[in-house]
Amino acid sequence: MNYVIGLIIRKFYLVITTIGLSVGLLVLMPGIAQADTAVPLEDTTGVVNVVTIYPTTPTTQSQVFSEVAKAEETRFENIPGFQDSAILEAQDGSQVVALSQWQGKDLSSFQSYAEEHILETSTAQTPQTFACQVQHTETKNTSPKFQQGDAIMFSQFKMKPGKAQSELASTVSQMMPGVLDMMPGLQWAAMCPSTNESTIALLARWDSREDFESLGKNVGFDQETNYWQAYADNEHGLYDVVKIIR
């Protein structure tokens, strides 16, 4: 009797060990159980970023997010040139932002798709979209990338009439290293001027909302002395990365 019980225990142990080994192998094998969910921001000329901004309210934000996420998950992988996408929600409930990356300069496939699907949601407000290319990045300990749960500042510098986008882009590039040195909670920043020269998108990863809000308490970042005022109107806020699509 004791022999039978011992045999059962040994077989049970063998099964458990085999399962544990299999799970361990899956964890170690890339692409099977440990899929990389980070979206790196490409700063090459062969990648175009498309920013689509969906105005929302705290009441409608969840619904709009669900519609955008469903559309991108089910259709983007079939569009030529699609690389990856990150969907962000404004912490104040005012927007949903979809940032997708596309290989090559020809966005005809995306534009055709956007006209039919992306720019239609159940809310009354019309979304806005623009294409941009990452032109300058600054980092501390990690390369620019989005991961679910990150706190991201998304800022739009909307060019004033008669002002050259290239001049403001040069100024922003010069400011970025000093800002990272000054702000301990700022991990990376990326500048992405639009291809139609109407907007400069600035994206940055912060450790927390408290770190982000400290930005306005430093000399040079208040409304009276900001460096962009002569060139553009600025809209910015803090967003959460809610979904990654690859």
N, C-alpha and C positions, 0 to 999 in steps of 0.2 A: 504494500500500500504506500509506504513511504517512498519507495522507488518510483512509483507512478506519479505521485505528487511532485517529486523532484524533477522528473522528466518534463512534466507540464510547465513547471516554473522555468526550466532551462529553455524550453521552446518559446515561452512567452518573452523571456529576456532576449532571445535571438531576434524575435519579430520586432520588439521595441528598438533594439540596437540597429536593425536594418532600416527601420523607418527613420530613426534619428540620423543615420548616415546619409540617407537619400535627401532628407531635408537640408542637411549641411552642404551637400553637393549642390543643391539648387541655389542656396544662398550664395555660394562661391562662384557659380557660373553666371557671368553677366548676360543680361537680356532674357533670363528666365524668371528668376524670382526677385532680382534686384534691379528693376528697370530705373534708369536715371530720369527723374522727373524735373530736372532743372532745365530752364530755357536760357541759353547764353545769348547775350546781345552781340550780334555780329557787327564788326566795324570794318567790313570789307566792301568794296565797290560792287561785288556780285550779289549782295543781299539788300533787299528793300524791305523796310518796316512799314506796315500799314496800321495807322491808329484810327480806331472808330470809337467815337464818344457818344454814348446814349444818355441823354438827360433823363433823370429819374427823380422821384421823391422817396423819402424813407418808406412810404407805403408801397410804391410800385417797384422799388429796386430789386426785390427778390424775384418778382415775376419777369422783369426784363432780363435779369441774369439767367434765369432758367431758359428763356427763349433763345438768347444768344448762345449759351453753352450747347444747347441741343442742336442748333443750326450748324455750329462749327464742328461738333463731334461727328455728326452724321454725314456732312458733305465736304468738309475741307480736304480730307485725305484723297478725294477723287479729283481735286483740281490741280492741274499741272503747276509745279513750282512751289506748292505749299511746303513749308518747313516745320513751323511750330507756332503756337499761340499761347498767350497768357491773358486771362480775363481777370480784371481788377474791379473791386467795388470801393467807391469813395466811403470813407468812414463816417461822413456826415449824411450819407444816403442820397447825395445829389446826382451821382453819375454811375454808370457802368462803362468801363473802358476795355476794349479788346485790342490787344497789340499782337499782330501776327507778322511773321517773317516769311519772305518769299525769295526764292532763288531767281537771280537774273533781273534785268531791268524791265522786261516786258510784263506788265501787270494786266494785260488784256483779259486773261482768264478770270482773275480776281475781280476786275471791274465789272465784267459781265455778270458774275455771280452776285456781287454786291448790289447791283441795281435790282436784281430779282428777289434777293433774300435778305442780305445783311441789313439793309436800310429800312426794313419793314418790321416793326414791333407793334404790340397792341397798345402802346402809349401814343398820345397825340403829338408829342414833341418829335421833331425830325432829328435824327442822329447826324453827326458830322464826321467826315472821314478825310484823312490826308495821308500821303505817302512821304516817308522821310528816310534818310540814310544816316547811320551813326557816323559822326565826324570826329568826335573827341571823347575819350574816356579817362577817368582818374580813379584809382583804386587804392585801398589800404592792404587788406589781407586776402582778397578774393577777386576774381575776375567778375565783370558785370554779368549777372544772370538773375532770373526770376525763379523762385521756389515757392510752393504753396505755403501760405502763412507769413510771407515777407511783408514788411511795411515799406511801401514805395511812395515817394513823393513824385507826383506827376505835375509838371508845370508847363504851361503854354505861353510863350511869348508871341503875341499876335502883332505883327509888324504894322507900324503906323504908315499912312500914305507918304510916299516919297523917301522912306527910309530903307537903306540897303541891308538885307538880311546878312550878307557877308560881314559887314562891320560889327553888328551885334554878335555874330558867331565868334568873331575874333576876340571880342571883349569877354564873352562868356568863357572861352577857352583859357584866357589869361587868368580869370578869376578862380577857376575850378581847383587848382592845386592848393591855393591858400585857404579855400573854404574847407577842404578835407582836413588840412592841418589844424584849422581852428575848431572844428566840430568833432569831438570824440565819438559821437553816436552816428556819424555818417561814414558808411563803409565803401560806397562807390557812387560815381555819378557818370552819366552818359548824355551827351548832347546830340540831338538828332534833327538837323534842319530839314524842313519840308522841301520836296522837289519842286513845288510851285512857288517857293520863296515867300510864302505868306506867314509861316509859323516856325518857331524853333521849339521843339519839345525837349525838355530837360527831365531826365528820370534819375532818381537817386534812392538808394536803399538806406533806411534809417533803422536803428536798433529799437526805437520806441517812439510813441507820440510825444513824450516828454522831451526827448532829444530833438525831435522835429520842431516843436514849438519854441525851443530855445534859440532857433535861428533868428527870429525877429528881435531878440534881446541883444544882439551883437551890433556894434557900430558898422554901418555900411549896408545894413539890411532893413532899415526902417523906410517908411514911405517917403521921407524927405530926402534921403541920400542914396536911394537905390540906383544901381548902375544902368538899368535898362529903361528908365523912365523916358528918356529922350527918343528911344527907338521903338518901343513896343508897349502894349498893354499886357499885363501879366495876370494869369489865373493859375492858382496852384492849390493843391490840397494833398492830404495823405490818404493812401489807398491800401487795401489788403489784397494780396494775390490769392484769389479764391480757387482758380482752376488752371491747370496746365494741360494743353492738348498738343500731342506730338504725332 
